[in-house]
Amino acid sequence: MSRFARFRRRAKGARPGTYRSPLIRRRRRRTRWWPAARIGLLVGVLIGTWWIVNPPRPTEWQTVSPPFGTCGARGRPFQCVTDGDTVTLGYGEGARRIRLKGFDAPEVAGACPNEQMMAARATAALHNWLNRGAFEWDGGMHPPRDKYGRELRSARRTLPDGSYEKLAEWMIGQGLAEGEAIWESKDWCG
């Protein structure tokens, strides 16, 4: 036996009689980041896979042509205006109801006579805008729907200079509708 026993330093917090090599300690310190890196890598792979499988789609605009009639009128065409912000395509139970986005027109069955009068004016204005010529609406073949099952679409018309006239901005500019934001609401009876 040798005269001198080998001196080993005990690790902090270790029980007496247990020793760790500095190499082992260093290795453990390096591997502490690995579980977090694996989670980050997994999240990155999942997001990348989702992006490849479901790439963002550009908004699909479809051209729509007049004539639009007034719903409820006898002998109306296939396309008609229901109220100041809704149109109907078709007849009976198979008809498609489309809620035009970006504005909110007064209700036909309003709370007061002034709201009912403004609703009639908004319906007439929408009817005139739609019948001025071809326009486009977004949503493609499978547009989103509201809680009433109506398709949600925005409408715009391309002007001769290449710019767009958006239906929502036009209706709000005419004073016949309010914006959809809370701060843009109007009291039609006031």
C-alpha positions in Angstrom: 0.0 0.0 0.0 1.1 3.5 -0.7 1.8 5.8 2.1 -0.3 8.6 0.7 -4.0 8.3 0.0 -5.3 10.0 -3.2 -7.1 13.2 -2.4 -10.5 13.6 -4.0 -12.6 16.6 -3.7 -16.2 16.0 -2.7 -18.9 17.7 -4.9 -21.0 20.4 -3.3 -24.0 19.0 -1.5 -22.8 15.4 -2.0 -22.9 12.9 0.8 -19.6 12.1 2.5 -17.9 9.3 0.7 -19.3 10.1 -2.7 -17.0 11.8 -5.2 -17.6 13.1 -8.7 -15.1 13.7 -11.3 -14.9 17.2 -12.7 -15.5 15.7 -16.2 -18.8 14.2 -15.2 -19.9 17.5 -13.6 -19.1 19.4 -16.8 -20.9 16.9 -18.9 -24.1 17.2 -16.8 -23.9 21.0 -17.0 -23.8 20.8 -20.7 -26.8 18.5 -21.0 -29.1 20.7 -19.0 -30.0 22.8 -22.1 -30.8 19.8 -24.2 -34.4 19.1 -23.0 -35.4 22.7 -23.7 -33.7 22.5 -27.1 -35.5 19.3 -28.0 -38.9 21.0 -27.2 -38.0 24.0 -29.3 -36.9 21.8 -32.1 -40.1 19.7 -31.9 -42.2 22.9 -32.0 -40.2 24.2 -35.0 -40.7 20.9 -36.9 -44.5 20.9 -36.2 -44.9 24.6 -37.3 -42.8 23.9 -40.4 -44.9 20.8 -41.3 -48.2 22.7 -40.7 -46.9 25.6 -43.0 -46.1 23.1 -45.8 -49.4 21.2 -45.5 -51.6 24.3 -45.1 -49.8 27.2 -46.8 -51.4 30.7 -46.4 -53.8 31.2 -49.3 -54.2 34.5 -51.0 -57.7 36.0 -50.8 -59.7 34.6 -53.7 -61.9 37.3 -55.3 -64.8 36.3 -57.5 -66.4 38.5 -60.1 -70.1 39.0 -59.7 -72.4 40.7 -62.3 -75.7 42.4 -61.9 -78.7 42.4 -62.0 -79.7 42.4 -58.4 -83.4 42.8 -57.5 -85.1 43.5 -54.2 -86.0 40.4 -52.1 -89.7 40.1 -51.6 -90.6 41.8 -54.9 -92.7 39.8 -57.3 -90.7 38.3 -60.2 -87.3 39.1 -58.6 -84.1 37.9 -60.3 -81.9 35.1 -58.9 -79.8 37.7 -57.0 -81.5 40.1 -54.6 -80.8 42.6 -51.9 -82.3 41.6 -48.5 -81.4 44.7 -46.5 -78.6 47.2 -46.3 -75.8 44.7 -45.7 -77.2 41.3 -46.9 -77.9 39.8 -50.3 -79.5 36.5 -51.3 -78.6 34.3 -54.2 -81.2 31.7 -55.2 -84.7 30.8 -54.2 -86.3 29.0 -51.3 -84.4 26.9 -48.8 -81.5 26.4 -51.1 -80.8 30.1 -51.3 -77.4 31.4 -50.2 -77.5 34.4 -47.9 -74.4 36.6 -47.9 -73.6 39.1 -45.2 -71.3 41.9 -46.6 -68.5 42.6 -44.2 -66.9 45.8 -43.1 -70.0 47.8 -42.2 -73.3 47.4 -40.4 -76.5 48.9 -41.9 -79.6 49.8 -39.9 -82.1 47.0 -39.4 -85.3 47.0 -41.6 -87.3 46.1 -38.4 -85.6 48.8 -36.5 -86.3 50.1 -33.0 -87.7 53.4 -34.2 -89.2 55.0 -37.4 -85.9 56.8 -38.1 -83.9 53.6 -38.1 -86.5 51.9 -40.4 -86.3 54.9 -42.8 -82.5 54.8 -42.8 -82.6 51.0 -43.4 -84.8 51.5 -46.5 -82.3 54.2 -47.8 -79.4 51.8 -47.1 -81.1 49.0 -48.9 -81.8 51.2 -51.9 -78.2 52.5 -51.9 -76.8 48.9 -51.7 -79.1 47.9 -54.6 -77.8 50.8 -56.7 -74.2 50.1 -55.9 -74.5 46.4 -56.8 -76.3 47.2 -60.1 -73.7 49.9 -61.3 -71.7 47.1 -62.9 -69.5 44.1 -62.2 -67.8 43.9 -58.9 -65.8 41.3 -56.9 -66.2 39.7 -53.5 -63.8 37.6 -51.5 -64.1 34.3 -49.8 -63.6 31.9 -52.7 -65.7 28.7 -52.7 -65.7 28.2 -49.0 -66.1 31.5 -47.3 -66.4 31.9 -43.5 -69.8 32.0 -42.0 -71.5 34.0 -39.2 -73.6 32.6 -36.3 -76.7 32.7 -38.5 -75.1 30.6 -41.3 -74.6 33.5 -43.7 -71.5 33.7 -45.9 -69.2 36.5 -44.9 -67.7 38.5 -47.8 -66.2 41.9 -48.6 -67.1 43.6 -51.9 -65.1 45.9 -54.1 -65.2 47.4 -57.5 -62.2 48.1 -59.7 -62.2 51.7 -61.0 -60.8 52.7 -64.4 -57.5 54.0 -62.8 -56.9 50.5 -61.2 -57.8 51.5 -57.7 -60.6 49.8 -55.7 -63.9 51.2 -54.4 -64.7 49.2 -51.3 -68.4 48.8 -50.6 -67.9 49.2 -46.9 -66.1 52.5 -47.2 -68.7 53.7 -49.7 -71.7 52.9 -47.5 -70.1 54.4 -44.4 -69.1 57.5 -46.4 -72.7 57.9 -47.5 -73.8 57.9 -43.9 -76.0 54.8 -44.5 -74.0 52.4 -42.3 -71.6 52.3 -39.4 -68.3 50.6 -39.1 -68.0 47.2 -37.4 -65.8 48.5 -34.5 -67.4 49.4 -31.2 -66.3 53.0 -31.4 -67.9 53.4 -34.9 -71.5 52.5 -33.7 -74.3 54.9 -34.4 -77.6 55.5 -32.6 -80.0 55.5 -35.5 -82.9 56.6 -33.3 -81.1 59.5 -31.6 
